[in-house]
Amino acid sequence: MTMEDGRVATLVMQWQQEYGRSHLPWQQSLDPYRIWLSEIMLQQTQVRTVLDYFPRFLERFADVRTLAAASQDEVLSMWSGLGYYSRARNLHRCAQQVVAAHDGVFPSSVLALEALPGIGRSTAGAIAAFCFGERAPILDANVRRVLTRLLGFGEDLAVASNERKLWQRATDLLPNNQLTQAMPRYTQGMMDLGAMVCLPRRPLCGQCPLQSECRALQQGAQEMYPVRTRKLVRRSEAWWLLVLRDGQGRVWLQRRVSRGIWAGLYCVPVFLRYQDLVDHPLWSIALNRVEQPSFLHVLTHRDLHLHPVLAHAAQPVVMSADEGAWLSAQEWRQLGLPAPVRKLLEEAA
């Protein structure tokens, strides 16, 4: 008897039905729009955070046509605080493409889903499996951990050919029968195992339905998997933020460039050195300057040490619209702002 004979799939589905998650709001529907939205939100974001954002987002954008018709600023505003804002921009582009190319109906095949902006192979597999019962694997971080431990797959996943091998092994383990019911149950089961049992550190192997099959457990080497030699390089940076208000209480905001940290969001002027701030023309009109305590904002690949400076603009102030805009609290609250900047403005309002 091999793992590919359906035993693994059966064990996972039985476990999911008894112990897995079934209360999450996106599990209450097979609507591809809701499944797609949840999958995008859950990338690099914890479930408890998404539970706050998901209903608010749906309240504002009830379906793919509503989302497609919205402005990017509206979408970024609703996304503000979730981070990884390229997800929101791709979400908006994807909705527009679904409406333009597919008449507002999500395609049902993995290949067609993958062709849409922001949908990779694993997200496409999840949508196809949950909504259409397609025999398609997923390989997000949690499932990758489950599979590499189960299979004792010790090859370096930083090498593309090894990643392809794991995709094939993931495909081999999928259910073969009654796919409309089996694929959603199995896919959710693999996700749940990774989130609830097969933890990165100190996995709860005694609660795992696959413990009799797991090669990593047999080796006593669970935490050695998965293997990936290329490590994320973190950097630390200091940013100076100028929070400049005019006589009407409006704040000066600029849209950041379309690439890099906080790409496309509105933001107070940012300077990488204190001297750059002092040398900027804005500094000459900034009165009553108050340096606020610095604070740390942690991103996946950066530690940002933010140094806010609050100031009032000398009167009268005329500035180019190409450089930014003076915006009231009512106006900037409707825009996409980085979470720490939004918090700064709220506290200073």
Buried (B, 14 or more C-beta within 10 A) or exposed (E): EEBBEBBBBBBBBBBBEEBBBEEBEBBEEBBBBBBBBBBBBBBEBEEEBBBEBBEEBBEBBEBBBBBBEBEEBBBBBBBBBBBBBEBBBBBBBBBBBBBEEEEBEBBBEBEBBBEBBBBEBBBBBBBBBBBBBBBBBBBBEBBBBBBBBBBBBBBEBEBEEBBEBBBEBBBBBBBEEEBEEBBBBBBBBBBBBBBBBBBEEEBEBEEBBBBEBBBBBEEEEBEEBBBBEEEEEEEEEBBBBBBBBBEEEBBBBBBBEEEEBBEBBBBBBBBEEEEEBEEBEBBEBBEEEEEBEEEEBEBEEBEBBBBBBBBBBEEEEEBEEEEBBBBEBEBBBBBBBBBBBBBBBEEBE
